[in-house]
Amino acid sequence: MPTIVKCPTCGKDVAWVPESRFRPFCSERCKQIDLGAWAAEKYVIGGKPEETPSPDLPDDQDR
């Protein structure tokens, strides 16, 4: 039996199988709604805005 997850956008059950093309979303529509929310900056990743990379490391080594 496949694992069932909830679509993050609408809450519909989605089987976590290769055939579920948009997983964890139930559809292209829900995937696009989520992408739009990110683009509109409705979601944020925690942290302080003033945090900056260390000046001692080159840009490609600070992550």
Buried (B, 14 or more C-beta within 10 A) or exposed (E): EEEEBEBBBEEEEBBEEEEBEBBBBBBEEBBEBBEEEEEEEEEEEEEEEEEEEEEEEEEEEEE
